[in-house]
Amino acid sequence: MIELIDLSSFESKSKCCGCRACESICPVGAISMHEDMEGFVYPHVNMQICIDCDLCEKVCPFINLETNQQSKYAEACYSKDAVIRNNASSGGVFELLARDIIADNGVVFGAAFDKQLTLKHMDVDNLLDLNKLCKSKYIQSDTNGTFAKVKEFLLEDKKVMFVGTPCQVSGLKNYLGKPFDHLLTVDFICHGVPSDKMFKSYKEAEEKIRGAKMVSFSFRVKDGKVKHINGYSYTMNKDGKLKEYKGMFFDNPFYFGFKKSLILRSSCYSCLYCTPERVSDITLADFWGIEDYLSHIDFNKGVSMVLVNSNKGQFAMNKLRESIDSYQFGIDVAIKCNHCLSSPTELPKNREKLMQDYQNMPFNEFAKRHIMSKKMMIYKLYYALPITIRKIVMKKFKGIGYV
């Protein structure tokens, strides 16, 4: 049986990523997921009906971790189709992979907002709905029922592409118990996930300020008004009239808290999957710093980092060759450009106090104290500079911001 999680203990909670594999595999329904005060879910075992089969231990991605061999190289890629590239957080490789699966009568699983802006894993089998899965969402997605549905499609011999965090991919593979030739797994280089509860706290506070209902949110915006890849936008509905608001990560408390790694799940700070040996067939990420190697590329239009981790992943990428521009680099360049390929996100010293205040304070007061930037004007001036000047400034004053 899996170790019982003490919801009052950071150390205990650090041993669970909330993937729901244990809940999904339990043959008698003895495991249910309970939410802690931070909004993250953890397994609770009903000992009265548990049959000690130990299946929950066998599927746990923190107990059983199996990775592929380290990729020898990384690719910097982006779609040749400007619409697909613009519709993505980075270079549009996810959408191209997904389109290929759907064209072969397959199904794609990924994270999408529902009408209440709750992030859930859902399945898509058509191009019209595929847009829901595009772009990064910096919240832990709810995988309730997802693994069983993936297995159902696989047993029907449908092609399936599953996209998630490395721990979600690992949990799925452990749950399935055997390889499936028609399953393509895709993870991303992840520095951690905030909770849906924290996002909802931000959302409700914003709705109160605006006197309207938030009906959409995008963490990544590519347009002339937001001149950086870490811009965001959201839409408010007031009496049937829609109004869009845009900004940069540093002026949004939830986004800033995420970027500064202040509000992540406990297990993210000791993640076992921050390594170049990946659990999936293909790994996707932003290729941060690629302009240092490819000066002719406009990074703000989006450039994907792609690691091919298996023969199946190589086959899938080879099918895209005519649709992408691609440049190959050593894996050392990928590690240099993304620290979560080599080590987990560092635990903030004040996280315990921060989360205590989150539970005890109104959100706006909590945000002002802990997750609002204290250097707003510096950020505004910094991001008003051309990218070449920003890089010089960042090297001289390390830690001012993200390029």
N, C-alpha and C positions, 0 to 999 in steps of 0.2 A: 504494500500500500504506500502511496505517496506520503511524504512527511506533512503533518498537519501544519498549516500556516497560522502563525500568531499575527493577527491583523494590527496589533499594537507594536510589533517589532519590525524595525527597518531591516535588520539582518535576516529575519525569517522571510520577509516578503521579497528579499533580494533573490530568493531561490525559485521564484515563479514569474513567468513572463505573461501569464494570462491568455495563452493560446487556445485554451479549452480542449486540448487533445484528451486530457484525462476524463473530463466530463463526457466527451463524445464517445469514448471507447467503453465506458462502464456498462457491462451487460445487464445490470439490475437497477440502473439509475440512482446509485448511491451517492453520486457526486453532483453538487450544485455549486454555482459560482455566486459568491457573496461580495458585495462592494464595500471597500473600506472608506474611511473618511475623506481620502484624497480622490475617490472616484474610480479606482482601479479594482478589477475583479480578481478573486482568488478562490481556489476550490475548498469546499467544505464537504467532509465525508460523513454520511449518516452511518454510524457504526452498527446500528441495529439491522441494517439490510446489507451491509458490505459482506462479500463472500471471500475476501482475501485472495482474489485471483491474481493480483499484482499487475494487471494489464495497465493500470494507470501509471505505474512506475516505468513500464516498458515503452510507453509512448511519450514520456516527459522529455522535452528537448533540452532540459537542464541536466538530466540524468543520462540520457542516451543521445550523444552528439556524433553524427557521422558526416564528414565533409568530403568533398572531391579534392583531387590534387590541385595545388596552386597553379593558376593560369600563368603562362610564361609571358604574356603580354596583355596590354590593355588597348582598346580602340577608342579614339575620339570620333564620334559619329554624329551625323545629323541628317534628317530627311531632306531629299532634294525638293520635295513638295513643300512650298512655303506655308501653305495652309496647315498641313499636319505639324510642321515644326512650330508654328505659332500657337497651335492648340495644345502644345505640350509644355511641361515645366522646363524640360531641357531640350533634347534634340529630336524628339518624336519617335524614338526607336520602339517604345512600348506599343504605340498605336500601330506601327507597321507589323510588329509581331502578332498583335491581336487580330488585325485585319486578315492576316494569312490563316490564322486558326479558324476564324469565322467563315472565310471563303471555302474552307474544307468541311463545312457543316459542323464545326466544333463550337465549344463553349469557353468563354473567358471569365474567370473569377478575379475580382478586384474590389477595392474599397470605393464606396460612393455615398454621398449624402442622401438621406431620405428627405421627405417633405418637412420634417421637424429639425433638419440639419443634424441628425444623429448619423455618425459614420458607421456603416455596416458593410461587410463583405456581401457582394451580390453577384449573380451570374448573368452574362450577356451573350446573346447569340445573334445579334444583328448590329449593323453599323450605326443605326439611329440611336441606340442606347449606349453604344460604346463610349460616346463622349462623356458619360457620367463617370467612367473609370479613369479618364485622362486627368493629368495634373496631380501633383503631390498634395496630400492632406495631412497636416502635422498633428494628428490625433490618433490614439489607438483605436483601430477598427474592431467592431464586434463581429466575431466569427461564429456566433451561435448557430448551429445547424449546418455550417458550411462544409465541414470535412465529410459528413455523411452524404451531402449532396454531390460533392466531387466524386466520391466513391460510386455513387449511383450512376452517374454519367459514364465513368470509366468502365463499369461492368456492362454498360450498354454499348461498349466499344466506340464511344464518342471521343474525339480529340478534345483534350482539356488543357487550358493554360491557366495556371494559378499564380497570381502575383501577390506578394505580401512581404512582411518583414522577414529576416532570416529565421527568427524563432518560430514564426507562423509556418513557414515552409518546412522547417524541421519537424514541427508538431504534426503537420499533415502527412509527411512521408512516414513518420513513425506510426501514425494512426492507420495508414494504408497497409503497412506491414510487408509490402513487397513492391518491386518496381513495376511500373506500367509503361510500355513503349509509347503509348499515345498520350502521356502526361508530360507537359513542358512546364517546369517550375522556374519562376523568375523572382529573385529577391532584389533588394536595393541596399545600398550602403547606408545604414541607419545610425543616427547618433542618439536616438531615443524617442519615446512617445509620451506626450501629455495625455491626460484623461479627458473623456467626453464631458465629465462633470465640470472640469475646469473651463473647458470651452463654453459650456452652457452658462456658467457663471458670468463669463465675459459677455456672451451674447445677450443675456438678460439685462445686464448693466447697460449695454449699448442701446438696447431697445427702450429702456427707461429714459435715457438721455435724449434719444431721438423722437420718442413718442410714436414709435412705429415698430413693425414686426420685421425682423431680419429673415429674408427668404432665400438668400444665397450668400456664399462666401468663397473666395478664391485666394489661396495663399501665394499664387504666382501669377503675375500680370505682365504681359508684354505689349506695351503701347507707348505712344509718344509722351503721355502725361507722367507715367511712372517709369523713369529712366534707369531702372535697375531690376535685375532678375528677382530680387527679394521684395518687390512691391506686392501689395495685396489690394483686393477690392471686395466690397460687399454691397448688396442691394437691400433697401428697406421698402416695405409696403405700408403706406399710410393712407387709409381710406381709399384703397384701390389704385393709388398713384405710386409708381415706382421711382426711387431715386438711388443712384449709385454713388458710393463714396470710395475714394482711393487714397492710398498712402504708402508709406514705407514701413518695414518691420519695426523700426525704432520708435514709431509713434503709436504702436498698437501693443497694449500690455500683454495679451496672450502670445502674440507672435514674438515679441521681444523676450518674454519668459522662456519660450521654446528655444529661440536662437542662442540665448545665453545659458541653456541647459539647466534652468532653475526649477522646472516643474515636470521633470520626466519621471517615469516609473522607476521604482527602487532598483529593479533588476537591470535597468539600462546602464547603470553606473558600474556594473561588474559583468557586462555582457560577454558571453562566451563566443559570440559570432563576429567580433571585431577583428577579423583576420583575413589575409588574402586567400586562405583555403575556404572556399564557399560551399554552402549546403545545396545550392540550386544549380540548374543547368546554365542559367544566364544571370549575371548581376548587372544592374543598371544604377547609374548615379549621375549627378552633375560632374562635369570635368572641370572642377575649380582650378583656376590658374592656367588653363590651356593656352591663354593668349601669350604666356611667356614662351611657349613652344611653337605656336602657330599664330604669328602676329597678324596675318591677313584675315583671321576669323573674327567675326563679331560675336563675342560670347553672350552678349545680352539677347541675341536671337535664340540662344540655347544650343548647348553641345553636350551630348550624352557620353558618359564613360561606360564602356561595355567590357565586361569580363566574361569570356566564354569558358565555362567550367566543365563541360562534358562533350562527348561526341554528338549527343542530341542537341545541345546548345549550338554547337558549330554548324550542324545541318540547318537549324532554324535561321541562324544569322546568314549563312551562305545564300539562302533564298531571298534575302533582302538586298544583295549586293548592287543590283541595278537601281535601287531606290534610295541609296544613301551615299553620301561622301564620307570616307573613312580614312583615318590615319592611325598607324600602329606605333605604340610606345612600349618600352619595357615595363614590367610590373612595378619596378622601383619608382617610376614616374607617377603611377597611379597612387601608390602609397604616400608619396610626398604630397600629392594634391588632395588627399582625403585621409585625415588622421584616423578615422574609424575603420580603416583597413588594417590598422596595426594595434590599436588600443581603444578601450571603451572611453566614453565621455567621463571627464573627471567630476567627482561628486562635489558640489558646492559646499563650502563650509557652513553656510547658514541655512541649508535646506530644511533641517528639522524644525527650526524656529519659523521659517517661512511657511511650512505646511501647517504648523500649529496656528499661525495667524490666519491662514486661509480658512480654517475651520471656525475661527472665533470672531472674525471681522466681516463687516460688509465688504463686498468685492472691491468697490472703488477705493476704499481705505487700504485694503490689503494690497491692491495693485500699485497705488501711489507709494506705499512703503517699500515694496519688494520687487515689482516687475515692470515698473515704468522707468524708462531711461532717465538718468540724472544728467545726461550730457546731450540733451535734445538739440541745442543750437550747434554743438560741435558736429554731431551727426549730419545735420542739415547742410552745414558748410562743407563738410567732407564729401558728401554725395553730390554736391553741386559741382565739384571739380571733375575735369576730364579723367578718364580711367588711368591714363598714363601718369598723371600727377598724383592720383589717389595711391597708386602703388608706391611711389616715392615717399609719400607721407606715411603710409602704413609701415614701411620698412624703418623709417626714422622714429615713429611713435607707435611701436608695435601694440596692437590690441585696441586701437580706436574703433575699428569696425570691420565689416566683411566687404570684400571686393566682389 
